[in-house]
Amino acid sequence: MTYFEVFSLPPRLRLDTAALEKTFYRLQRELHPDRFATRSAAEQAEATDKSSALNDAYRTLRDPIRRTEYLLSLEGIDLEEQSVQATAQAKAAGTEKKQIVPPDLLEEAFELNMQLEEMKMGDDDPQLRADLAKAKQNFQSMLDASQKSLEAEWDSWDAALDIEDDAAKDAAKDEMLALLNRRTYLRNLVRDCEAYV
C-alpha cells in the first residue's frame, strides 16, 4: 500500500493539507496501539505496525518536497543525491553527499568556492564578505525561482494524471527531477554563504 493509498488519495502533488491532517488524526485514533492493549500480541504488533506506517505516510505527504520525492520513487526514479534520505545517509556515514552541479551554475559555484576558500584561510576582507552576501542573495533568488518552477510542475503532473497523459507525466517527472537537483544544489550554496555573512 502506498502512502497515498493509506489516505485513500490519488497520487497527486497538490493536496489539501488540512484535510490530510484531519484524516491523519481520525486514522491515528482508530489505529493507536493503546486501543489494542487488551488484544493478542499479534494484534498489538499489527496495530503498532499500522500506526507506524500511518505516521510515516503523514510525515511524507504533508511535506511537499518529500511528497514529490516519494511520488518520483513510486514512478521508478532513483533520486540519489536529490533525496532527503541521501542527505541523512551521508550525514550518518560522515561522508559528503554526492552532488550533480547544474551546468548553468558551474561558473558561479566555482567562484563561490574560491571565495569560501579565501574566507577559510582567514581573509576577512570586507569586500569579500560583501561579495559573499551578494552571492547569497543571488542564489536565494535562484532558489525561489526553482521552487516556483517545481510548483508549476506539480500542476503539470496533476493535470496529466487527470487526463491519463503518460507523455505529459513523463515530461513532468523529468522536469521535477532536474528541479529537485537544482533546488538541493542551490540550498547548499545558500547555506555555504550563510556561514560567512
C-alpha positions in Angstrom: 0.0 0.0 0.0 1.4 3.4 -1.0 1.3 6.4 1.3 -1.3 7.9 -0.9 -3.5 4.8 -0.6 -3.1 4.9 3.2 -5.1 8.2 3.0 -7.3 7.0 0.1 -5.8 9.7 -2.2 -4.8 9.6 -5.8 -1.0 10.2 -6.4 -1.4 13.9 -6.8 1.2 16.6 -5.7 -1.3 19.3 -4.8 -3.1 18.1 -1.6 -5.4 19.7 0.8 -3.1 19.5 3.8 -5.9 20.5 6.3 -8.0 17.5 5.1 -4.9 15.3 5.2 -4.2 16.3 8.8 -7.9 15.7 9.7 -7.8 12.2 8.2 -4.5 11.5 9.9 -5.9 12.3 13.3 -9.0 10.2 12.6 -6.9 7.2 11.5 -4.5 7.7 14.3 -7.3 7.4 16.8 -8.5 4.2 15.1 -5.1 2.6 14.9 -3.4 3.8 18.0 -1.7 0.8 19.7 -3.2 1.7 23.1 -6.6 0.8 21.8 -5.3 -2.8 21.3 -3.7 -3.2 24.7 -6.1 -6.0 25.7 -5.8 -7.8 22.4 -3.4 -10.6 21.5 0.3 -9.9 21.0 -0.2 -10.4 17.2 -3.0 -7.8 17.1 -0.9 -5.4 19.2 2.1 -5.8 16.9 -0.1 -5.3 13.8 -1.6 -2.1 15.3 1.9 -0.8 16.1 3.0 -1.5 12.5 -0.1 0.2 11.0 0.3 3.2 13.3 4.0 3.5 12.4 3.2 3.2 8.7 0.5 5.9 9.1 2.9 8.2 10.8 5.5 7.7 8.0 2.8 8.3 5.3 1.7 11.5 7.0 5.2 12.9 7.5 5.9 12.3 3.9 2.7 13.6 2.3 2.4 16.7 4.4 5.8 18.0 3.2 5.6 19.0 -0.5 9.2 18.2 -1.2 9.1 14.8 0.5 5.8 14.1 -1.3 7.5 14.9 -4.6 10.5 12.7 -3.9 8.2 9.9 -2.8 6.0 10.2 -5.9 9.0 10.1 -8.1 10.3 7.0 -6.3 6.9 5.3 -6.8 7.4 6.1 -10.5 10.7 4.3 -10.5 13.0 7.3 -10.4 16.1 6.9 -8.3 16.6 10.2 -6.7 20.1 9.6 -5.4 21.6 13.0 -4.4 18.3 14.8 -4.5 16.7 12.9 -1.7 16.4 13.8 1.9 17.3 10.1 2.6 20.6 10.6 0.7 21.4 13.6 2.9 20.7 11.6 6.1 22.7 8.6 4.9 25.7 10.8 4.0 25.5 12.6 7.4 25.2 9.3 9.3 28.2 7.8 7.4 30.2 11.0 7.9 30.7 11.4 4.1 29.9 14.2 1.8 26.8 13.8 -0.3 27.3 13.4 -4.0 26.1 16.4 -5.9 25.4 16.9 -9.6 26.1 20.5 -10.4 23.6 22.0 -12.8 25.6 23.1 -15.8 24.4 26.7 -15.7 25.7 27.1 -12.1 29.2 25.7 -12.7 31.0 29.1 -13.1 29.2 30.7 -10.2 29.8 27.7 -7.9 33.5 27.7 -8.8 33.7 31.4 -8.0 31.9 30.9 -4.7 34.2 28.0 -3.7 37.2 30.2 -4.4 35.7 33.0 -2.2 34.9 30.5 0.5 38.4 29.1 0.5 39.8 32.7 1.0 37.5 33.1 4.0 38.5 29.8 5.4 42.1 30.8 5.2 41.4 33.8 7.4 40.9 36.5 4.8 38.3 38.7 6.4 38.3 41.3 3.6 35.1 43.4 3.9 34.7 43.4 0.1 34.9 39.6 0.0 32.3 39.4 2.8 30.1 41.8 0.7 30.6 39.7 -2.4 29.5 36.6 -0.5 26.4 38.4 0.8 25.6 39.4 -2.8 26.2 35.8 -4.0 23.9 34.5 -1.2 21.2 36.9 -2.3 21.6 35.8 -5.9 21.5 32.1 -5.0 18.4 32.7 -2.8 16.7 34.3 -5.8 17.5 31.4 -8.0 16.3 29.0 -5.3 13.0 30.9 -5.0 12.6 30.7 -8.8 13.3 27.0 -8.9 10.7 26.4 -6.1 8.1 28.2 -8.3 9.1 26.2 -11.3 8.8 23.0 -9.2 5.3 24.0 -8.0 4.3 24.6 -11.7 5.4 21.0 -12.4 3.2 19.8 -9.6 0.3 21.3 -11.5 1.6 19.7 -14.8 1.8 16.3 -13.1 -1.7 16.6 -11.6 -3.2 17.7 -14.9 -1.5 14.9 -16.8 -2.7 12.4 -14.1 -6.3 13.7 -14.5 -6.3 13.1 -18.3 -4.1 10.0 -18.1 -1.5 11.5 -20.4 1.6 9.4 -19.9 3.8 11.5 -22.1 3.0 14.6 -20.1 3.5 12.7 -16.9 7.0 11.6 -18.1 7.9 15.2 -19.1 6.7 16.4 -15.6 8.7 13.7 -13.9 11.9 14.6 -15.8 11.5 18.3 -15.1 10.7 17.7 -11.4 13.9 15.6 -11.0 16.0 18.3 -12.6 14.4 20.9 -10.4 14.9 18.9 -7.2 18.5 18.6 -8.1 18.8 22.3 -8.8 16.9 23.2 -5.6 19.2 21.0 -3.5 22.3 22.4 -5.0 21.2 26.0 -4.6 20.1 25.4 -1.0 23.7 24.1 -0.3 25.2 27.2 -1.9 23.0 29.5 0.2 24.0 27.6 3.3 27.7 27.8 2.4 27.3 31.6 2.0 25.4 31.9 5.3 28.4 30.5 7.2 30.4 33.7 6.4 27.8 36.5 6.1 
